[in-house]
Amino acid sequence: MIRPVTYYEAICDKCGVSAHEGGDISAWGDAELALEDAEGCDWVTPGSAPPGPLTTAGRHYCPECAATEEEAGV
């Protein structure tokens, strides 16, 4: 049998890179697990001070894009 399934991955809202690129796991069966994995890789939600925990709502930035935003004073 073939059936559609839904998987989740964290994608940087600025550059489009996946939090899982180069890792053993490419997607998660639950959005919260994808966010936990991204947080473990130093991903942030921009605009929160200090950068707060990721949520399913809002933007998600990889460490490189977060550093670029911080340098630009955004």
Secondary structure, DSSP 4 states (H G I P E B T S, - for coil): -------B--B-TTT--BTTTTSS---BSSHHHHHHHHHHTT-BBTT-SS-B---SSS--B-HHHHHHHHHHT-
